[in-house]
Amino acid sequence: MRFIIASLIALIFFLGFFIIDNQEVTEVSPVQFLPNDTTVYLDLENGFASVGKFQESRFGKTISEIDLVEVSEYLDLDPIFISRLEKLRDNFRDVKDNKLFLSLLGSKFSVALFPERTWSPPLLPAGNYLKKQTLFISKQHSFRSVITTAKRLYPKMVERAGVPYGQYRIRRFSIGHDTIAAAFVDGYVLLTMEERLLREALYVRDNAAINLNTNPSFSRIRRNIETSDRKLYVDLSVMREMSETIAAGVHSPREQAFLAELSNLKGFPTAGYGAWRQGPVLRDSLMVEMDYEKILPLTGRMLKNKPESNATLPFVVEDVLLYYWSNTLNARLLWKMYREERASDGHDISGMTKSTREITGYTVEELTEMMGNDIGLILRPSEHEQFIPIPDTALFIKLKDRKKIKEAVDHSADHFKISLQSRRYKSVKYYYWGLYPMENLQPVYTIHKGYLIVANTLNIFKSIVDLMADKEPLSSSIKFAPIDPGFREKNNSVCYVDQKTLLGQFRELASWAGTMLAIQDRRAAAKSKILIDRLINPLLLGLTMYEKSATRTYIDKNWIITEARTQKELILEKN
């Protein structure tokens, strides 16, 4: 089940993030064949051309060149795991090169998972359930071309006697033990392994009052992603109910625990996703519906924070590697959730609360009351060579009581016998540990502009102060403008990543880790070198084709909306 869920999530972002292309909207939509209680609806424009473009891209070529089976064998992984990996690899290659599949992708391809009906098979085994509950819809010029391709690929395919259904005709085909029901309607080929599913789709086509467009949640999502090249709609409430039913029938503790976690989807009825390609910029939009009356109480309280202007934008210099900000910290609620979860697991946290009081001079509850809801993180390239190649990092937290937080920090330093030294930089007082001879490579903190700022180097602290004084921030940069989803609007969180540079840093870190391992264990070092050289580094290098991305998230009434922009490397087309 975990594989199925993981595959669904991967499919959502794979198709939306990597293989989108603009197409005109057809007069008849696949939605007109789907009932208003459809569980999952996925729609892809110009899938055939998009798959080809992705396979020719740097990341696409990287994936095709990596031999996971060979890497797993070198690493002496479990033979059963390797066997499953081989089967997965072979299946992927079969699908990737399957001419019937590629022809079905065509100019418009949709997949829909229907909800459980009285005639539906049991949920377990899940593979059989999905096979019987799925409808494929492909835009085609003619049905004959699809059948001709199918017969060429599957010589043993036999066409059985068809049957009329209203104004339509259902055609039946047998391949081994499977029977496929098909129809050609309004320029679409409809395919399924359950004829009753096809009959329902044809019935819905003739009765517009019950199709998916009449679902209020879907209609709201559709308005936001109407023009997107890639669309996804999921009825999360049905998916949650399915997972709970499946959890009751599985015996693996891990699978049961995983499926039980899906109960947290309670209160989130539906979700939708859309993706566009606008030149070298990829645009994504994710919408999640909320039902505050059904959401877990503590989660609901955290999600009631209103969007607001981001006061930390002036902290962020243009060459930042990563920047994250959110106004949904609510430390007191997080502590309460943690405490209740640990208690439910039978863990005693009295030792933690006692040690916190001894170290800081305050209880955990008192400390959480001193903090505001804003939290942020900045990563920048290090200006100095370091033993461990990690970026300069700064964490900042909005404060309600600056005086008490200062007392808690000083109390903690005294407890660990840390001698903090203080200095000023452009009138801003800061404190550093004095751990290393080089002043720049010091842990440092300050309380400035209402924020507690903790940094691993003096350089990044100075860059924040300099930026607020006389430099242009990231949000005003001309280079940032094409991927700005609305950082200066009112938001609940924002995130910016310079993926190309950051992934380069990760490669350096992986190389350093391999070197350290070689010093301690030659055999382990040999394995790590294979892992780094044949898997990690190629993947990181391939992903650098997605150079920079920016994301904003905000709450609009009963919807969580995330909008993202990703800048892709510009490659000149071959003549």
C-alpha positions as MATLAB code, in Angstrom:
seq = 'MRFIIASLIALIFFLGFFIIDNQEVTEVSPVQFLPNDTTVYLDLENGFASVGKFQESRFGKTISEIDLVEVSEYLDLDPIFISRLEKLRDNFRDVKDNKLFLSLLGSKFSVALFPERTWSPPLLPAGNYLKKQTLFISKQHSFRSVITTAKRLYPKMVERAGVPYGQYRIRRFSIGHDTIAAAFVDGYVLLTMEERLLREALYVRDNAAINLNTNPSFSRIRRNIETSDRKLYVDLSVMREMSETIAAGVHSPREQAFLAELSNLKGFPTAGYGAWRQGPVLRDSLMVEMDYEKILPLTGRMLKNKPESNATLPFVVEDVLLYYWSNTLNARLLWKMYREERASDGHDISGMTKSTREITGYTVEELTEMMGNDIGLILRPSEHEQFIPIPDTALFIKLKDRKKIKEAVDHSADHFKISLQSRRYKSVKYYYWGLYPMENLQPVYTIHKGYLIVANTLNIFKSIVDLMADKEPLSSSIKFAPIDPGFREKNNSVCYVDQKTLLGQFRELASWAGTMLAIQDRRAAAKSKILIDRLINPLLLGLTMYEKSATRTYIDKNWIITEARTQKELILEKN';
ca = [
       0.000    0.000    0.000;
       2.872    2.338    0.787;
       4.204    1.758   -2.711;
       0.828    2.662   -4.236;
       0.528    5.870   -2.204;
       4.144    6.825   -2.854;
       3.667    6.134   -6.558;
       0.566    8.364   -6.622;
       2.444   11.225   -4.938;
       5.406   10.757   -7.287;
       3.064   10.730  -10.284;
       1.460   14.004   -9.153;
       4.752   15.896   -9.000;
       6.448   14.021  -11.840;
       3.786   14.917  -14.384;
       3.150   18.384  -12.995;
       6.742   19.468  -12.374;
       8.668   17.858  -15.205;
       6.500   17.272  -18.297;
       4.057   20.082  -18.877;
       3.373   21.886  -22.143;
       0.704   24.356  -23.269;
      -2.267   23.160  -25.320;
      -5.655   24.499  -26.354;
      -8.711   23.548  -24.324;
     -11.020   21.086  -26.102;
     -14.776   21.663  -26.333;
     -15.636   18.384  -24.591;
     -13.840   17.751  -21.323;
     -13.059   14.344  -19.797;
     -14.784   15.666  -16.664;
     -18.106   15.252  -18.494;
     -17.653   11.465  -18.236;
     -16.904   11.450  -14.504;
     -19.413   11.286  -11.615;
     -19.482   14.072   -9.044;
     -18.024   11.761   -6.369;
     -14.924   10.814   -8.377;
     -12.048    9.923   -6.054;
      -9.068   10.923   -8.236;
      -8.935   12.775  -11.547;
      -5.666   13.358  -13.382;
      -5.423   15.241  -16.683;
      -2.333   15.797  -18.828;
      -2.100   17.919  -21.969;
       0.175   16.814  -24.821;
       1.624   13.945  -22.839;
       3.427   12.270  -25.759;
       5.513   15.331  -26.625;
       6.070   16.153  -22.952;
       7.434   12.697  -22.135;
       9.819   13.010  -25.079;
      11.056   16.414  -23.895;
      11.620   15.120  -20.374;
      13.558   12.089  -21.595;
      15.847   14.422  -23.571;
      16.357   16.750  -20.604;
      19.406   16.569  -18.365;
      17.474   15.038  -15.463;
      15.617   12.630  -17.751;
      18.895   11.366  -19.225;
      20.360   11.071  -15.720;
      17.514    8.853  -14.555;
      17.781    6.609  -17.609;
      21.548    6.231  -17.142;
      21.444    5.275  -13.444;
      21.356    1.508  -12.890;
      19.798    1.138   -9.438;
      20.011   -2.639   -9.598;
      23.765   -2.569  -10.220;
      24.288   -0.014   -7.430;
      22.209   -2.149   -5.029;
      24.263   -5.249   -5.869;
      27.541   -3.387   -5.232;
      26.156   -2.280   -1.863;
      25.211   -5.884   -0.929;
      21.590   -4.971   -0.300;
      18.893   -7.537    0.483;
      18.410   -9.907   -2.534;
      14.625   -9.669   -2.162;
      14.852   -5.872   -2.410;
      17.101   -6.158   -5.465;
      14.644   -8.573   -7.091;
      11.777   -6.140   -6.555;
      13.929   -3.336   -7.918;
      14.682   -5.366  -11.050;
      10.977   -5.991  -11.593;
      10.197   -2.303  -11.089;
      12.962   -1.344  -13.554;
      11.688   -3.766  -16.172;
       8.101   -2.567  -15.751;
       9.209    1.049  -16.078;
      11.127    0.313  -19.263;
       8.148   -1.582  -20.692;
       5.823    1.355  -20.029;
       8.321    3.997  -21.185;
       8.833    2.284  -24.522;
       5.302    0.964  -24.965;
       3.929    2.418  -28.213;
       0.328    1.879  -27.135;
       0.884    3.816  -23.914;
       2.649    6.627  -25.756;
      -0.118    6.831  -28.351;
      -2.754    6.976  -25.618;
      -0.922    9.904  -24.028;
      -1.553   11.725  -27.314;
      -2.642   15.348  -27.127;
      -4.810   14.826  -24.032;
      -4.789   11.977  -21.526;
      -6.808   11.513  -18.342;
      -7.024    8.919  -15.585;
      -9.876    8.680  -13.080;
     -10.331    6.513  -10.003;
     -14.011    5.873   -9.340;
     -15.342    5.499   -5.785;
     -16.506    2.181   -4.377;
     -19.777    0.846   -5.786;
     -21.949   -2.131   -4.804;
     -20.278   -4.152   -7.574;
     -16.719   -3.096   -6.725;
     -14.148   -5.747   -5.732;
     -12.712   -5.807   -2.182;
     -10.091   -3.174   -1.365;
      -7.535   -5.926   -0.827;
      -5.582   -6.808   -2.818;
      -5.263   -3.124   -3.634;
      -3.816   -3.759   -7.093;
      -6.931   -5.584   -8.256;
      -9.191   -2.896   -6.763;
      -7.354   -0.104   -8.565;
      -7.398   -2.061  -11.816;
     -11.176   -2.469  -11.673;
     -11.944    1.081  -10.497;
      -9.824    3.035  -12.995;
     -10.974    4.673  -16.223;
      -8.522    5.867  -18.896;
      -9.597    8.619  -21.287;
      -7.501    9.523  -24.333;
      -8.117   12.167  -27.011;
      -7.737   10.426  -30.389;
      -8.534   11.109  -34.050;
      -9.952    7.606  -34.450;
     -10.518    4.402  -32.508;
      -9.148    2.277  -35.308;
      -5.578    3.581  -34.936;
      -5.556    2.636  -31.234;
      -6.863   -0.870  -31.934;
      -4.359   -1.362  -34.760;
      -1.467   -0.427  -32.454;
      -2.813   -2.651  -29.670;
      -3.180   -5.686  -31.963;
       0.344   -5.196  -33.289;
       1.760   -5.152  -29.743;
      -0.530   -7.867  -28.376;
      -1.095  -10.423  -31.171;
      -3.134  -12.639  -28.831;
      -5.645   -9.879  -28.159;
      -9.104  -11.017  -29.241;
     -12.108   -8.783  -29.883;
     -15.326  -10.184  -28.415;
     -18.892   -9.342  -29.338;
     -19.728   -5.729  -28.566;
     -22.945   -4.449  -27.092;
     -24.978   -1.241  -27.588;
     -25.515    1.070  -24.638;
     -27.947    3.872  -25.376;
     -26.567    5.830  -28.314;
     -23.087    4.351  -27.761;
     -21.447    1.028  -28.510;
     -19.247   -0.790  -26.012;
     -16.480   -2.914  -27.522;
     -14.837   -5.772  -25.620;
     -11.303   -7.148  -25.923;
      -9.608  -10.055  -24.175;
      -5.896  -10.182  -23.363;
      -5.111  -13.341  -21.414;
      -7.388  -13.432  -18.371;
      -8.255   -9.731  -18.589;
     -11.185   -8.190  -20.438;
     -11.077   -4.565  -21.549;
     -14.232   -2.557  -22.212;
     -13.845    0.395  -24.582;
     -15.874    3.087  -26.311;
     -15.139    5.969  -28.682;
     -17.177    9.058  -27.751;
     -16.759   12.737  -28.683;
     -13.237   12.110  -29.969;
     -12.192   10.289  -26.796;
     -11.253    6.642  -26.322;
     -12.516    5.349  -22.972;
     -10.808    2.203  -21.599;
     -11.388    0.190  -18.425;
     -11.186   -3.371  -17.111;
     -14.646   -3.082  -15.548;
     -17.507   -2.696  -18.031;
     -19.913   -1.416  -15.386;
     -17.517    1.467  -14.806;
     -17.654    2.344  -18.509;
     -21.444    2.164  -18.490;
     -21.535    4.618  -15.588;
     -19.187    6.993  -17.441;
     -21.446    6.924  -20.521;
     -24.507    7.488  -18.361;
     -22.853   10.508  -16.731;
     -21.988   11.877  -20.199;
     -25.703   12.019  -20.978;
     -26.631   13.495  -17.580;
     -24.648   16.670  -16.986;
     -26.397   17.297  -13.661;
     -24.381   14.518  -11.998;
     -20.907   14.985  -13.506;
     -17.827   16.167  -11.626;
     -18.392   19.793  -12.612;
     -21.367   19.856  -10.225;
     -19.124   19.080   -7.248;
     -18.673   22.436   -5.388;
     -15.153   21.605   -4.197;
     -14.016   20.558   -7.659;
     -15.594   23.680   -9.178;
     -13.632   25.903   -6.783;
     -10.387   24.109   -7.641;
     -11.164   24.121  -11.360;
     -11.567   27.916  -11.393;
      -8.045   28.259  -10.054;
      -6.386   25.762  -12.431;
      -8.698   25.989  -15.477;
      -5.934   26.986  -17.900;
      -3.235   24.700  -16.482;
      -1.466   22.123  -18.643;
      -1.705   19.530  -15.949;
      -4.579   19.029  -13.504;
      -5.164   16.837  -10.488;
      -8.158   16.499   -8.185;
      -8.276   14.171   -5.157;
     -11.139   13.420   -2.768;
      -9.018   13.101    0.366;
     -11.933   12.032    2.560;
     -12.514    8.935    0.421;
      -8.777    8.198    0.285;
      -8.677    8.383    4.093;
     -11.629    6.013    4.447;
      -9.974    3.579    2.027;
      -6.714    3.679    3.976;
      -8.529    2.949    7.246;
     -10.281   -0.047    5.681;
      -7.013   -1.343    4.234;
      -5.214   -0.815    7.568;
      -7.684   -3.191    9.225;
      -6.706   -5.902    6.735;
      -2.903   -5.651    6.776;
      -0.663   -7.363    9.310;
       2.583   -5.447    8.974;
       2.994   -3.049   11.956;
       4.811   -0.566    9.708;
       2.032   -0.513    7.124;
      -0.606   -0.215    9.843;
       1.254    2.707   11.426;
       1.673    4.419    8.063;
      -1.980    4.020    7.144;
      -3.034    5.162   10.612;
      -1.156    8.412   10.020;
      -3.519    9.109    7.117;
      -6.244    9.642    9.708;
      -4.684   13.095   10.082;
      -6.316   13.893    6.740;
      -9.572   14.143    8.629;
     -10.873   17.639    8.102;
      -9.186   18.010    4.705;
     -11.918   16.875    2.258;
     -10.332   17.592   -1.128;
      -7.188   18.816   -2.848;
      -6.316   20.056   -6.313;
      -3.142   20.756   -8.262;
      -2.357   22.559  -11.500;
       0.850   23.164  -13.467;
       1.725   25.545  -16.284;
       4.805   26.132  -18.397;
       5.536   29.758  -19.206;
       8.761   29.748  -21.226;
      11.643   28.758  -18.941;
       9.439   29.188  -15.845;
       7.293   26.374  -14.454;
       4.289   27.452  -12.429;
       2.477   25.246   -9.892;
      -0.604   25.731   -7.745;
      -1.814   23.449   -4.952;
      -5.138   23.868   -3.135;
      -6.234   21.937   -0.036;
      -9.743   22.320    1.324;
     -10.302   22.519    5.094;
     -13.291   21.652    7.260;
     -12.451   23.331   10.567;
     -15.164   21.405   12.428;
     -13.512   18.071   11.580;
      -9.833   19.033   11.775;
      -7.985   17.917   14.895;
      -8.444   20.807   17.378;
      -4.760   21.691   17.821;
      -4.085   21.516   14.081;
      -7.118   23.699   13.437;
      -5.858   26.369   15.816;
      -2.501   26.508   14.027;
      -4.269   26.896   10.684;
      -6.330   29.863   11.814;
      -3.423   32.296   11.597;
      -4.283   34.970    9.042;
      -1.896   35.810    6.188;
       0.266   38.836    6.949;
       3.042   40.953    5.498;
       6.469   39.389    5.987;
       8.722   41.584    8.121;
      11.794   39.410    7.499;
      12.096   40.120    3.766;
      14.627   42.906    4.440;
      16.895   40.288    6.097;
      17.397   38.363    2.853;
      20.289   39.197    0.539;
      20.139   38.411   -3.188;
      22.755   35.619   -3.177;
      20.910   33.553   -0.544;
      20.873   29.758   -1.047;
      17.694   29.114    0.897;
      15.185   31.337    2.637;
      12.121   30.209    4.576;
       9.601   32.175    6.649;
       6.332   31.228    8.311;
       3.897   32.898   10.700;
       2.422   29.602   11.957;
       5.058   28.691   14.561;
       2.776   28.776   17.656;
       5.375   27.215   19.931;
       2.925   26.671   22.786;
       0.609   24.577   20.621;
       3.522   22.588   19.189;
       4.712   21.790   22.700;
       1.212   20.723   23.727;
       0.912   18.458   20.671;
       4.322   16.921   21.373;
       3.514   16.395   25.043;
       0.191   14.677   24.276;
       1.749   12.476   21.589;
       4.555   11.349   23.879;
       2.085   10.684   26.687;
      -0.091    8.556   24.387;
       3.013    6.485   23.559;
       3.698    5.954   27.252;
       6.789    8.183   27.398;
       7.601   10.242   30.479;
       8.811   13.761   29.615;
       9.184   14.992   33.164;
      12.983   14.703   32.842;
      12.943   16.968   29.784;
      10.820   19.607   31.464;
      13.000   19.531   34.592;
      16.253   19.884   32.633;
      14.789   22.748   30.563;
      14.003   24.621   33.789;
      17.508   23.967   35.138;
      19.238   25.083   31.929;
      17.183   28.185   31.035;
      15.662   29.211   34.334;
      12.162   28.965   32.826;
       9.633   26.199   32.184;
       8.893   25.076   28.638;
       5.455   26.708   28.860;
       7.019   30.008   29.942;
       9.537   29.895   27.111;
       6.855   29.252   24.499;
       4.889   32.253   25.787;
       7.905   34.471   25.096;
       7.897   33.579   21.372;
       5.791   34.995   18.586;
       4.461   33.112   15.566;
       7.159   34.169   13.053;
      10.107   31.898   12.343;
      12.650   32.041    9.522;
      15.788   30.430    8.164;
      18.518   31.736    5.826;
      21.370   29.812    4.185;
      24.183   31.593    2.305;
      27.389   30.389    0.647;
      30.226   30.436    3.144;
      32.843   33.130    2.509;
      35.592   31.049    4.150;
      36.805   27.499    3.707;
      35.638   25.305    6.561;
      36.497   21.808    7.719;
      32.867   20.793    7.194;
      31.566   22.416    3.965;
      28.260   23.738    5.294;
      26.609   27.046    4.341;
      26.402   30.078    6.600;
      23.103   29.719    8.457;
      20.863   32.071   10.421;
      17.681   31.252   12.341;
      15.348   34.025   13.484;
      12.321   33.882   15.773;
       9.873   36.689   16.543;
       9.793   37.533   20.254;
       7.044   38.686   22.577;
       9.349   39.254   25.554;
      12.899   40.164   24.533;
      14.107   40.737   28.096;
      13.153   37.280   29.370;
      14.554   35.547   26.294;
      17.868   37.347   26.894;
      17.796   36.125   30.487;
      17.086   32.541   29.330;
      20.014   32.616   26.867;
      22.409   34.017   29.499;
      21.232   31.432   32.036;
      21.838   28.647   29.518;
      25.356   29.937   28.755;
      26.171   30.023   32.473;
      24.797   26.503   32.933;
      27.143   25.111   30.271;
      29.992   27.376   31.418;
      30.130   29.166   28.059;
      31.812   32.524   28.157;
      29.901   34.792   25.774;
      31.623   37.945   24.522;
      29.790   40.989   23.233;
      30.614   43.517   20.532;
      28.826   45.951   18.267;
      28.505   46.053   14.520;
      26.939   49.228   13.092;
      25.324   49.958   16.480;
      23.844   46.444   16.704;
      25.024   44.595   19.809;
      25.769   40.903   19.307;
      27.152   38.037   21.393;
      29.580   35.356   20.234;
      31.111   32.270   21.776;
      34.788   32.969   21.052;
      35.297   29.278   20.280;
      37.744   29.655   17.364;
      40.725   31.934   16.709;
      39.063   33.327   13.579;
      36.362   35.757   14.710;
      34.173   35.196   11.631;
      33.764   31.459   12.290;
      31.830   31.876   15.536;
      28.354   30.983   16.756;
      26.647   34.346   17.276;
      23.296   35.672   18.428;
      21.572   39.009   18.736;
      18.139   40.386   19.494;
      17.358   42.902   16.773;
      14.208   44.399   15.277;
      12.113   42.245   17.617;
      13.760   38.985   16.500;
      16.117   36.545   18.166;
      18.727   35.896   15.453;
      21.066   32.918   15.907;
      23.816   32.350   13.306;
      26.705   29.926   12.846;
      29.048   32.638   11.530;
      29.572   36.324   12.075;
      29.534   36.866    8.298;
      25.869   36.058    7.834;
      24.931   38.189   10.844;
      26.794   41.124    9.295;
      25.128   40.544    5.915;
      21.698   40.828    7.575;
      22.639   44.092    9.284;
      24.238   45.472    6.100;
      21.230   44.567    4.004;
      18.794   46.339    6.279;
      21.055   49.377    6.205;
      21.894   49.991    2.577;
      21.534   46.957    0.238;
      18.813   45.658   -2.067;
      16.944   42.608   -0.703;
      16.075   39.502   -2.681;
      12.419   40.480   -3.050;
      13.396   43.655   -4.974;
      15.931   41.971   -7.248;
      15.326   42.040  -11.014;
      16.623   38.464  -11.268;
      14.037   37.297   -8.720;
      11.067   38.956  -10.430;
      10.323   36.179  -13.019;
       9.818   33.564  -10.291;
       8.241   35.777   -7.624;
       4.858   34.151   -6.797;
       3.934   37.074   -4.526;
       6.461   37.370   -1.698;
       5.333   40.899   -0.839;
       1.674   39.892   -0.660;
       0.152   38.762    2.612;
       1.230   35.159    3.227;
       1.434   32.443    5.857;
       4.784   31.183    4.566;
       7.300   31.758    1.782;
      10.299   29.758    0.593;
      13.076   30.486   -1.915;
      15.733   27.980   -2.998;
      18.732   28.499   -5.276;
      18.683   24.814   -6.198;
      21.565   24.889   -8.650;
      24.023   26.325   -6.120;
      22.624   24.487   -3.096;
      22.797   21.108   -4.832;
      26.430   21.877   -5.621;
      26.996   22.376   -1.887;
      25.315   19.033   -1.187;
      27.714   17.363   -3.630;
      30.651   18.880   -1.768;
      29.203   17.675    1.528;
      28.693   14.152    0.142;
      32.304   14.118   -1.062;
      33.520   15.288    2.370;
      31.472   12.577    4.101;
      32.999    9.953    1.797;
      36.510   11.205    2.618;
      35.835   11.054    6.378;
      34.458    7.535    6.036;
      37.530    6.430    4.065;
      39.741    7.439    6.988;
      37.791    5.182    9.360;
      36.680    2.177    7.293;
      38.068    1.298    3.850;
      35.349   -1.229    3.033;
      32.562    1.151    3.983;
      34.376    3.900    2.056;
      34.385    1.788   -1.108;
      30.620    1.322   -0.840;
      30.038    4.991   -0.118;
      32.102    5.942   -3.177;
      29.875    3.768   -5.373;
      26.777    5.304   -3.794;
      28.077    8.859   -4.241;
      29.573    8.467   -7.725;
      26.842    6.333   -9.291;
      23.703    7.601   -7.594;
      23.900   10.708   -5.398;
      26.122   12.962   -7.527;
      24.420   12.117  -10.852;
      20.991   12.816   -9.337;
      22.122   16.101   -7.803;
      23.767   17.160  -11.052;
      20.656   16.259  -13.058;
      18.407   18.219  -10.718;
      20.428   21.391  -11.268;
      18.446   21.885  -14.496;
      15.832   23.337  -12.129;
      17.839   26.373  -11.129;
      15.743   28.394   -8.690;
      12.279   28.181   -7.162;
      10.042   30.333   -4.998;
       6.866   29.334   -3.138;
       4.195   31.166   -1.194;
       1.425   29.649    0.936;
      -1.589   31.451    2.309;
      -4.940   30.585    3.856;
      -8.012   31.901    2.063;
     -11.118   31.177    4.144;
     -11.318   27.358    4.153;
      -8.544   26.776    1.611;
      -4.778   26.399    1.945;
      -3.277   27.686   -1.305;
       0.335   27.174   -2.374;
       1.726   28.891   -5.477;
       5.198   28.166   -6.823;
       7.489   29.262   -9.647;
      10.546   27.323  -10.811;
      13.172   28.636  -13.202;
      14.422   25.935  -15.538;
      17.733   26.128  -17.380;
      17.263   27.506  -20.879;
      18.455   25.087  -23.550;
      18.486   26.159  -27.190;
      16.369   23.954  -29.441;
      18.233   21.970  -32.088;
      17.513   22.948  -35.669;
];
